[in-house]
Amino acid sequence: MGRLDNKVAIITGGASGIGESMGDLFAQEGAIVIAADINEAALEKVSQKQNVYGMKLNVASDEDWQALAQEVNDRFGKIDILVNNAGISSEKPYEQINVEDWQKMLSINGFGPFAGMKHVAPYMAAQKKGSIINISSYTALIGQGFNHYSASKGAVRALSKAAATTFGRQGIRVNALFPGIIETPMTQALSTSKDLLDRLIQATPLQRLGQAIDIAQAALFLASDDSSYITGSELVIDGGYSAQ
Ligand code: NAD
């Protein structure tokens, strides 16, 4: 028996990195996984996997969200789990961040999870049960990253608490994960030098970088009924980096 048998799970950004790892694990545990992503080529690849269905979604689009939630509900009969994982990052120094950069970041990383919850919650409320997991970042917790990315992840943190309060009486749980530096295509694309990575590892109590599966395992717990009394909680997964 899997821990997510017969559950229907939408994972945004499900075609790469942390989202893809969650999709693999959730499917392995018996779920029907909808990998919702803007990258069509990557979606084709993940759709080859058993019980993973790729669907195109721009999380910054209210219309896309409305259509996706309805399509998933029509096709699979319900929505049990939503992981708001899609996101972008940026290395721009703060002096160069302009209002367009800010708006794009907040549209994808901030409005995306908000719109996802807004459109999916009614389907969860219809069955008086659901689990929503929002992916924030350690940068929302500590004084690092004076930029639009940290601001967007701070928004995710605040929205998660508020959504847990708003939707709890409808049987919907909302929790947030705070990954540290995880080795994925996102971090590989950064210009981080080997030297800086070595220093980051040295500065991490558990002495390694995170892997996508580290986040997926925590998401599995929060998605499953093993966490049925947990809502509004915050789980930091960063090898102890932000605890210091
Ligand atoms: P990734 O770049 O490997 O994957 C992100 C996915 O999101 C991609 O498939 C991309 O196509 C998709 N995406 C981007 N914009 C989208 C949009 N508008 N609509 C739909 N999909 C879109 O990144 P990752 O490292 O797996 O990151 C996943 C999440 O974890 C992000 O929210 C990221 O901010 C967060 N996070 C990552 C780290 C890290 O170190 N990797 C640390 C903290 C938080």
py3Dmol code that shows the C-alpha trace and the ligand (Angstrom):
import py3Dmol

protein = """\
ATOM      1  CA  MET A   1       0.000   0.000   0.000  1.00  0.00           C
ATOM      2  CA  GLY A   2       1.255   3.452  -0.905  1.00  0.00           C
ATOM      3  CA  ARG A   3       0.949   6.462   1.364  1.00  0.00           C
ATOM      4  CA  LEU A   4      -0.920   8.391  -1.356  1.00  0.00           C
ATOM      5  CA  ASP A   5      -3.051   5.649  -2.911  1.00  0.00           C
ATOM      6  CA  ASN A   6      -5.819   7.095  -5.141  1.00  0.00           C
ATOM      7  CA  LYS A   7      -4.914  10.691  -4.332  1.00  0.00           C
ATOM      8  CA  VAL A   8      -4.884  13.276  -7.114  1.00  0.00           C
ATOM      9  CA  ALA A   9      -1.950  15.671  -6.776  1.00  0.00           C
ATOM     10  CA  ILE A  10      -1.133  18.821  -8.749  1.00  0.00           C
ATOM     11  CA  ILE A  11       2.548  19.782  -8.572  1.00  0.00           C
ATOM     12  CA  THR A  12       3.496  23.075 -10.204  1.00  0.00           C
ATOM     13  CA  GLY A  13       6.977  23.257 -11.658  1.00  0.00           C
ATOM     14  CA  GLY A  14       6.628  19.482 -11.789  1.00  0.00           C
ATOM     15  CA  ALA A  15       8.818  19.109 -14.865  1.00  0.00           C
ATOM     16  CA  SER A  16      12.171  19.885 -13.227  1.00  0.00           C
ATOM     17  CA  GLY A  17      14.239  19.717 -10.054  1.00  0.00           C
ATOM     18  CA  ILE A  18      12.349  19.560  -6.765  1.00  0.00           C
ATOM     19  CA  GLY A  19       8.934  19.308  -8.457  1.00  0.00           C
ATOM     20  CA  GLU A  20      10.000  16.392 -10.652  1.00  0.00           C
ATOM     21  CA  SER A  21      11.409  14.553  -7.641  1.00  0.00           C
ATOM     22  CA  MET A  22       8.129  15.075  -5.759  1.00  0.00           C
ATOM     23  CA  GLY A  23       6.198  13.773  -8.766  1.00  0.00           C
ATOM     24  CA  ASP A  24       8.324  10.624  -8.891  1.00  0.00           C
ATOM     25  CA  LEU A  25       7.885   9.994  -5.171  1.00  0.00           C
ATOM     26  CA  PHE A  26       4.163  10.754  -5.080  1.00  0.00           C
ATOM     27  CA  ALA A  27       3.526   8.464  -8.083  1.00  0.00           C
ATOM     28  CA  GLN A  28       5.600   5.742  -6.433  1.00  0.00           C
ATOM     29  CA  GLU A  29       3.338   6.119  -3.358  1.00  0.00           C
ATOM     30  CA  GLY A  30       0.190   5.569  -5.431  1.00  0.00           C
ATOM     31  CA  ALA A  31      -0.868   9.091  -6.434  1.00  0.00           C
ATOM     32  CA  ILE A  32      -2.043  10.339  -9.808  1.00  0.00           C
ATOM     33  CA  VAL A  33       0.347  13.228 -10.440  1.00  0.00           C
ATOM     34  CA  ILE A  34      -0.395  16.257 -12.582  1.00  0.00           C
ATOM     35  CA  ALA A  35       2.913  17.938 -13.361  1.00  0.00           C
ATOM     36  CA  ALA A  36       1.851  21.478 -14.223  1.00  0.00           C
ATOM     37  CA  ASP A  37       4.593  23.530 -15.841  1.00  0.00           C
ATOM     38  CA  ILE A  38       5.276  26.239 -18.396  1.00  0.00           C
ATOM     39  CA  ASN A  39       8.099  24.277 -20.057  1.00  0.00           C
ATOM     40  CA  GLU A  40       6.438  22.119 -22.705  1.00  0.00           C
ATOM     41  CA  ALA A  41       9.552  20.175 -23.726  1.00  0.00           C
ATOM     42  CA  ALA A  42      10.245  19.199 -20.115  1.00  0.00           C
ATOM     43  CA  LEU A  43       6.574  18.287 -19.685  1.00  0.00           C
ATOM     44  CA  GLU A  44       6.774  15.837 -22.583  1.00  0.00           C
ATOM     45  CA  LYS A  45       9.656  14.115 -20.846  1.00  0.00           C
ATOM     46  CA  VAL A  46       7.937  13.724 -17.445  1.00  0.00           C
ATOM     47  CA  SER A  47       4.683  12.611 -19.095  1.00  0.00           C
ATOM     48  CA  GLN A  48       6.466   9.393 -20.135  1.00  0.00           C
ATOM     49  CA  LYS A  49       6.459   8.336 -16.484  1.00  0.00           C
ATOM     50  CA  GLN A  50       3.758   6.105 -15.122  1.00  0.00           C
ATOM     51  CA  ASN A  51       0.879   7.966 -13.448  1.00  0.00           C
ATOM     52  CA  VAL A  52       2.398  11.365 -14.274  1.00  0.00           C
ATOM     53  CA  TYR A  53       0.315  13.631 -16.523  1.00  0.00           C
ATOM     54  CA  GLY A  54       1.958  16.764 -17.868  1.00  0.00           C
ATOM     55  CA  MET A  55      -0.276  19.826 -18.250  1.00  0.00           C
ATOM     56  CA  LYS A  56       0.750  23.265 -19.443  1.00  0.00           C
ATOM     57  CA  LEU A  57       0.279  26.029 -16.862  1.00  0.00           C
ATOM     58  CA  ASN A  58       1.657  29.514 -16.414  1.00  0.00           C
ATOM     59  CA  VAL A  59       1.230  29.979 -12.656  1.00  0.00           C
ATOM     60  CA  ALA A  60       1.146  33.758 -13.120  1.00  0.00           C
ATOM     61  CA  SER A  61      -2.092  33.460 -15.130  1.00  0.00           C
ATOM     62  CA  ASP A  62      -5.414  33.503 -13.293  1.00  0.00           C
ATOM     63  CA  GLU A  63      -7.149  32.107 -16.417  1.00  0.00           C
ATOM     64  CA  ASP A  64      -4.671  29.233 -16.725  1.00  0.00           C
ATOM     65  CA  TRP A  65      -5.270  28.293 -13.093  1.00  0.00           C
ATOM     66  CA  GLN A  66      -9.029  28.352 -13.430  1.00  0.00           C
ATOM     67  CA  ALA A  67      -8.886  26.122 -16.517  1.00  0.00           C
ATOM     68  CA  LEU A  68      -6.344  23.712 -15.021  1.00  0.00           C
ATOM     69  CA  ALA A  69      -8.240  23.190 -11.750  1.00  0.00           C
ATOM     70  CA  GLN A  70     -11.456  22.523 -13.636  1.00  0.00           C
ATOM     71  CA  GLU A  71      -9.788  20.174 -16.131  1.00  0.00           C
ATOM     72  CA  VAL A  72      -8.089  18.125 -13.405  1.00  0.00           C
ATOM     73  CA  ASN A  73     -11.322  17.855 -11.443  1.00  0.00           C
ATOM     74  CA  ASP A  74     -13.337  16.893 -14.557  1.00  0.00           C
ATOM     75  CA  ARG A  75     -10.793  14.320 -15.685  1.00  0.00           C
ATOM     76  CA  PHE A  76      -9.783  12.734 -12.374  1.00  0.00           C
ATOM     77  CA  GLY A  77     -12.896  13.428 -10.282  1.00  0.00           C
ATOM     78  CA  LYS A  78     -11.262  15.393  -7.458  1.00  0.00           C
ATOM     79  CA  ILE A  79      -8.147  17.256  -6.275  1.00  0.00           C
ATOM     80  CA  ASP A  80      -6.538  16.068  -3.016  1.00  0.00           C
ATOM     81  CA  ILE A  81      -3.099  17.681  -3.038  1.00  0.00           C
ATOM     82  CA  LEU A  82      -1.632  20.910  -4.401  1.00  0.00           C
ATOM     83  CA  VAL A  83       2.081  21.665  -4.256  1.00  0.00           C
ATOM     84  CA  ASN A  84       2.881  25.251  -5.208  1.00  0.00           C
ATOM     85  CA  ASN A  85       6.479  24.664  -6.224  1.00  0.00           C
ATOM     86  CA  ALA A  86       7.026  26.488  -9.539  1.00  0.00           C
ATOM     87  CA  GLY A  87       9.331  29.437  -9.220  1.00  0.00           C
ATOM     88  CA  ILE A  88      12.089  31.521 -10.727  1.00  0.00           C
ATOM     89  CA  SER A  89      15.154  33.032  -9.087  1.00  0.00           C
ATOM     90  CA  SER A  90      17.523  35.848  -9.924  1.00  0.00           C
ATOM     91  CA  GLU A  91      21.091  36.834  -9.242  1.00  0.00           C
ATOM     92  CA  LYS A  92      20.676  40.526 -10.046  1.00  0.00           C
ATOM     93  CA  PRO A  93      22.343  42.793  -7.488  1.00  0.00           C
ATOM     94  CA  TYR A  94      19.777  44.960  -5.708  1.00  0.00           C
ATOM     95  CA  GLU A  95      21.028  48.168  -7.305  1.00  0.00           C
ATOM     96  CA  GLN A  96      19.905  46.854 -10.704  1.00  0.00           C
ATOM     97  CA  ILE A  97      16.468  45.516  -9.777  1.00  0.00           C
ATOM     98  CA  ASN A  98      13.738  47.570 -11.438  1.00  0.00           C
ATOM     99  CA  VAL A  99       9.964  47.516 -11.180  1.00  0.00           C
ATOM    100  CA  GLU A 100       9.582  45.115 -14.151  1.00  0.00           C
ATOM    101  CA  ASP A 101      11.947  42.616 -12.490  1.00  0.00           C
ATOM    102  CA  TRP A 102       9.994  42.996  -9.258  1.00  0.00           C
ATOM    103  CA  GLN A 103       6.607  42.513 -10.900  1.00  0.00           C
ATOM    104  CA  LYS A 104       7.689  39.445 -12.876  1.00  0.00           C
ATOM    105  CA  MET A 105       9.169  37.788  -9.781  1.00  0.00           C
ATOM    106  CA  LEU A 106       6.158  38.545  -7.603  1.00  0.00           C
ATOM    107  CA  SER A 107       3.735  37.463 -10.350  1.00  0.00           C
ATOM    108  CA  ILE A 108       5.287  34.012 -10.679  1.00  0.00           C
ATOM    109  CA  ASN A 109       6.521  33.333  -7.131  1.00  0.00           C
ATOM    110  CA  GLY A 110       3.817  35.263  -5.249  1.00  0.00           C
ATOM    111  CA  PHE A 111       0.622  35.465  -7.301  1.00  0.00           C
ATOM    112  CA  GLY A 112       1.234  31.920  -8.606  1.00  0.00           C
ATOM    113  CA  PRO A 113       0.741  30.142  -5.251  1.00  0.00           C
ATOM    114  CA  PHE A 114      -2.054  32.572  -4.312  1.00  0.00           C
ATOM    115  CA  ALA A 115      -4.000  31.898  -7.511  1.00  0.00           C
ATOM    116  CA  GLY A 116      -3.364  28.170  -7.158  1.00  0.00           C
ATOM    117  CA  MET A 117      -4.915  28.139  -3.695  1.00  0.00           C
ATOM    118  CA  LYS A 118      -7.779  30.373  -4.792  1.00  0.00           C
ATOM    119  CA  HIS A 119      -8.778  28.108  -7.681  1.00  0.00           C
ATOM    120  CA  VAL A 120      -8.058  24.693  -6.163  1.00  0.00           C
ATOM    121  CA  ALA A 121      -9.479  25.224  -2.647  1.00  0.00           C
ATOM    122  CA  PRO A 122     -13.148  25.095  -3.790  1.00  0.00           C
ATOM    123  CA  TYR A 123     -12.605  21.588  -5.226  1.00  0.00           C
ATOM    124  CA  MET A 124     -10.937  20.472  -1.995  1.00  0.00           C
ATOM    125  CA  ALA A 125     -13.698  22.096   0.069  1.00  0.00           C
ATOM    126  CA  ALA A 126     -16.270  20.067  -1.917  1.00  0.00           C
ATOM    127  CA  GLN A 127     -14.820  16.912  -0.362  1.00  0.00           C
ATOM    128  CA  LYS A 128     -14.009  18.662   2.951  1.00  0.00           C
ATOM    129  CA  LYS A 129     -10.406  17.565   2.666  1.00  0.00           C
ATOM    130  CA  GLY A 130      -7.181  18.631   1.018  1.00  0.00           C
ATOM    131  CA  SER A 131      -3.508  19.298   1.567  1.00  0.00           C
ATOM    132  CA  ILE A 132      -1.675  22.295   0.142  1.00  0.00           C
ATOM    133  CA  ILE A 133       2.097  22.595   0.371  1.00  0.00           C
ATOM    134  CA  ASN A 134       3.809  25.849  -0.553  1.00  0.00           C
ATOM    135  CA  ILE A 135       7.512  26.044  -1.331  1.00  0.00           C
ATOM    136  CA  SER A 136       9.093  29.107   0.234  1.00  0.00           C
ATOM    137  CA  SER A 137      12.871  29.373   0.857  1.00  0.00           C
ATOM    138  CA  TYR A 138      15.377  29.803   3.667  1.00  0.00           C
ATOM    139  CA  THR A 139      15.860  33.334   2.293  1.00  0.00           C
ATOM    140  CA  ALA A 140      12.432  34.189   3.724  1.00  0.00           C
ATOM    141  CA  LEU A 141      13.754  33.413   7.212  1.00  0.00           C
ATOM    142  CA  ILE A 142      17.187  35.027   7.458  1.00  0.00           C
ATOM    143  CA  GLY A 143      18.755  38.320   6.489  1.00  0.00           C
ATOM    144  CA  GLN A 144      20.246  37.135   3.211  1.00  0.00           C
ATOM    145  CA  GLY A 145      19.150  38.261  -0.222  1.00  0.00           C
ATOM    146  CA  PHE A 146      18.013  41.882  -0.251  1.00  0.00           C
ATOM    147  CA  ASN A 147      15.995  41.348  -3.405  1.00  0.00           C
ATOM    148  CA  HIS A 148      12.736  40.497  -5.127  1.00  0.00           C
ATOM    149  CA  TYR A 149      13.300  36.723  -4.723  1.00  0.00           C
ATOM    150  CA  SER A 150      13.398  36.897  -0.902  1.00  0.00           C
ATOM    151  CA  ALA A 151      10.395  39.227  -0.955  1.00  0.00           C
ATOM    152  CA  SER A 152       8.444  36.736  -3.072  1.00  0.00           C
ATOM    153  CA  LYS A 153       9.315  33.884  -0.722  1.00  0.00           C
ATOM    154  CA  GLY A 154       8.318  36.039   2.278  1.00  0.00           C
ATOM    155  CA  ALA A 155       4.975  36.486   0.562  1.00  0.00           C
ATOM    156  CA  VAL A 156       4.630  32.706   0.271  1.00  0.00           C
ATOM    157  CA  ARG A 157       5.351  32.367   3.979  1.00  0.00           C
ATOM    158  CA  ALA A 158       2.683  34.889   4.989  1.00  0.00           C
ATOM    159  CA  LEU A 159       0.120  33.545   2.529  1.00  0.00           C
ATOM    160  CA  SER A 160       0.584  29.998   3.789  1.00  0.00           C
ATOM    161  CA  LYS A 161      -0.276  30.945   7.373  1.00  0.00           C
ATOM    162  CA  ALA A 162      -3.244  33.027   6.258  1.00  0.00           C
ATOM    163  CA  ALA A 163      -4.518  30.266   3.976  1.00  0.00           C
ATOM    164  CA  ALA A 164      -4.261  27.713   6.802  1.00  0.00           C
ATOM    165  CA  THR A 165      -6.528  29.996   8.853  1.00  0.00           C
ATOM    166  CA  THR A 166      -8.887  30.731   5.967  1.00  0.00           C
ATOM    167  CA  PHE A 167      -9.340  27.155   4.759  1.00  0.00           C
ATOM    168  CA  GLY A 168      -8.967  25.083   7.951  1.00  0.00           C
ATOM    169  CA  ARG A 169     -12.692  24.922   8.635  1.00  0.00           C
ATOM    170  CA  GLN A 170     -13.186  23.462   5.172  1.00  0.00           C
ATOM    171  CA  GLY A 171     -10.849  20.587   6.010  1.00  0.00           C
ATOM    172  CA  ILE A 172      -7.983  21.987   3.956  1.00  0.00           C
ATOM    173  CA  ARG A 173      -4.500  21.946   5.473  1.00  0.00           C
ATOM    174  CA  VAL A 174      -1.810  24.407   4.308  1.00  0.00           C
ATOM    175  CA  ASN A 175       1.841  24.060   5.219  1.00  0.00           C
ATOM    176  CA  ALA A 176       5.075  25.599   3.972  1.00  0.00           C
ATOM    177  CA  LEU A 177       8.521  24.176   3.284  1.00  0.00           C
ATOM    178  CA  PHE A 178      11.716  26.221   3.484  1.00  0.00           C
ATOM    179  CA  PRO A 179      14.488  24.603   1.433  1.00  0.00           C
ATOM    180  CA  GLY A 180      18.105  25.652   1.812  1.00  0.00           C
ATOM    181  CA  ILE A 181      20.438  25.349  -1.159  1.00  0.00           C
ATOM    182  CA  ILE A 182      19.317  22.315  -3.131  1.00  0.00           C
ATOM    183  CA  GLU A 183      21.192  20.901  -6.124  1.00  0.00           C
ATOM    184  CA  THR A 184      18.736  21.337  -9.030  1.00  0.00           C
ATOM    185  CA  PRO A 185      18.792  22.905 -12.514  1.00  0.00           C
ATOM    186  CA  MET A 186      17.886  26.207 -10.785  1.00  0.00           C
ATOM    187  CA  THR A 187      21.024  26.282  -8.643  1.00  0.00           C
ATOM    188  CA  GLN A 188      23.168  24.782 -11.419  1.00  0.00           C
ATOM    189  CA  ALA A 189      22.213  27.754 -13.586  1.00  0.00           C
ATOM    190  CA  LEU A 190      23.568  30.192 -11.005  1.00  0.00           C
ATOM    191  CA  SER A 191      27.078  31.467 -11.436  1.00  0.00           C
ATOM    192  CA  THR A 192      27.994  30.139  -7.986  1.00  0.00           C
ATOM    193  CA  SER A 193      31.659  29.141  -8.081  1.00  0.00           C
ATOM    194  CA  LYS A 194      32.985  25.864  -6.749  1.00  0.00           C
ATOM    195  CA  ASP A 195      34.766  27.911  -4.112  1.00  0.00           C
ATOM    196  CA  LEU A 196      31.521  29.513  -2.907  1.00  0.00           C
ATOM    197  CA  LEU A 197      29.745  26.146  -2.859  1.00  0.00           C
ATOM    198  CA  ASP A 198      32.559  24.702  -0.741  1.00  0.00           C
ATOM    199  CA  ARG A 199      32.199  27.595   1.679  1.00  0.00           C
ATOM    200  CA  LEU A 200      28.427  27.083   1.839  1.00  0.00           C
ATOM    201  CA  ILE A 201      28.921  23.416   2.647  1.00  0.00           C
ATOM    202  CA  GLN A 202      31.425  24.348   5.357  1.00  0.00           C
ATOM    203  CA  ALA A 203      28.869  26.793   6.806  1.00  0.00           C
ATOM    204  CA  THR A 204      26.145  24.114   6.904  1.00  0.00           C
ATOM    205  CA  PRO A 205      25.966  22.069  10.127  1.00  0.00           C
ATOM    206  CA  LEU A 206      25.119  18.871   8.200  1.00  0.00           C
ATOM    207  CA  GLN A 207      28.065  19.548   5.844  1.00  0.00           C
ATOM    208  CA  ARG A 208      26.377  18.969   2.495  1.00  0.00           C
ATOM    209  CA  LEU A 209      24.070  20.632  -0.008  1.00  0.00           C
ATOM    210  CA  GLY A 210      20.451  19.511  -0.175  1.00  0.00           C
ATOM    211  CA  GLN A 211      19.020  17.154  -2.786  1.00  0.00           C
ATOM    212  CA  ALA A 212      15.579  17.376  -4.389  1.00  0.00           C
ATOM    213  CA  ILE A 213      14.558  14.151  -2.654  1.00  0.00           C
ATOM    214  CA  ASP A 214      15.172  15.813   0.763  1.00  0.00           C
ATOM    215  CA  ILE A 215      12.342  18.222  -0.044  1.00  0.00           C
ATOM    216  CA  ALA A 216      10.171  15.571  -1.722  1.00  0.00           C
ATOM    217  CA  GLN A 217      10.237  13.353   1.395  1.00  0.00           C
ATOM    218  CA  ALA A 218       8.984  16.216   3.576  1.00  0.00           C
ATOM    219  CA  ALA A 219       6.303  17.066   1.022  1.00  0.00           C
ATOM    220  CA  LEU A 220       5.171  13.424   1.013  1.00  0.00           C
ATOM    221  CA  PHE A 221       4.636  13.552   4.780  1.00  0.00           C
ATOM    222  CA  LEU A 222       2.639  16.795   4.556  1.00  0.00           C
ATOM    223  CA  ALA A 223       0.623  15.503   1.580  1.00  0.00           C
ATOM    224  CA  SER A 224      -0.284  12.238   3.294  1.00  0.00           C
ATOM    225  CA  ASP A 225      -2.776  11.555   6.070  1.00  0.00           C
ATOM    226  CA  ASP A 226       0.184  10.956   8.429  1.00  0.00           C
ATOM    227  CA  SER A 227       0.109  14.741   8.980  1.00  0.00           C
ATOM    228  CA  SER A 228      -3.669  15.080   9.307  1.00  0.00           C
ATOM    229  CA  TYR A 229      -3.473  17.388  12.381  1.00  0.00           C
ATOM    230  CA  ILE A 230      -0.732  19.626  10.936  1.00  0.00           C
ATOM    231  CA  THR A 231      -1.669  22.934   9.348  1.00  0.00           C
ATOM    232  CA  GLY A 232      -0.058  26.374   9.317  1.00  0.00           C
ATOM    233  CA  SER A 233       3.281  24.770  10.054  1.00  0.00           C
ATOM    234  CA  GLU A 234       6.712  25.676   8.700  1.00  0.00           C
ATOM    235  CA  LEU A 235       9.376  23.081   8.033  1.00  0.00           C
ATOM    236  CA  VAL A 236      12.939  24.209   7.354  1.00  0.00           C
ATOM    237  CA  ILE A 237      15.010  21.782   5.254  1.00  0.00           C
ATOM    238  CA  ASP A 238      18.443  23.342   5.002  1.00  0.00           C
ATOM    239  CA  GLY A 239      20.897  21.127   6.866  1.00  0.00           C
ATOM    240  CA  GLY A 240      20.760  23.552   9.791  1.00  0.00           C
ATOM    241  CA  TYR A 241      22.081  26.537   7.816  1.00  0.00           C
ATOM    242  CA  SER A 242      19.494  29.041   9.068  1.00  0.00           C
ATOM    243  CA  ALA A 243      19.511  27.674  12.633  1.00  0.00           C
ATOM    244  CA  GLN A 244      22.880  29.280  13.399  1.00  0.00           C
TER     245      GLN A 244
END
"""
ligand_1 = """\
44
NAD
P 13.873 24.422 -11.270
O 14.254 25.617 -12.052
O 14.633 23.148 -11.450
O 12.324 24.099 -11.487
C 11.363 25.111 -11.493
C 10.240 24.715 -12.435
O 9.251 25.763 -12.406
C 10.695 24.555 -13.902
O 10.227 23.340 -14.445
C 10.058 25.753 -14.590
O 9.719 25.505 -15.965
C 8.827 25.971 -13.730
N 8.275 27.336 -13.892
C 8.955 28.513 -13.899
N 8.111 29.512 -14.137
C 6.875 28.977 -14.264
C 5.584 29.516 -14.515
N 5.398 30.837 -14.708
N 4.530 28.669 -14.568
C 4.703 27.324 -14.411
N 5.896 26.760 -14.194
C 6.973 27.581 -14.123
O 13.918 24.890 -9.744
P 13.940 24.092 -8.350
O 15.282 24.313 -7.750
O 13.402 22.731 -8.499
O 12.917 25.004 -7.525
C 11.611 24.611 -7.166
C 11.100 25.570 -6.108
O 11.917 25.487 -4.933
C 11.105 27.049 -6.525
O 9.949 27.699 -6.030
C 12.342 27.582 -5.838
O 12.278 28.969 -5.618
C 12.307 26.785 -4.544
N 13.609 26.735 -3.879
C 14.669 26.189 -4.501
C 15.907 26.167 -3.837
C 17.126 25.585 -4.481
O 18.225 25.759 -3.927
N 17.026 24.876 -5.587
C 16.017 26.735 -2.551
C 14.900 27.282 -1.944
C 13.678 27.282 -2.618
"""
view = py3Dmol.view(width=600, height=400)
view.addModel(protein, "pdb")
view.setStyle({"model": 0}, {"cartoon": {"style": "trace"}})
view.addModel(ligand_1, "xyz")
view.setStyle({"model": 1}, {"stick": {}})
view.zoomTo()
view.show()
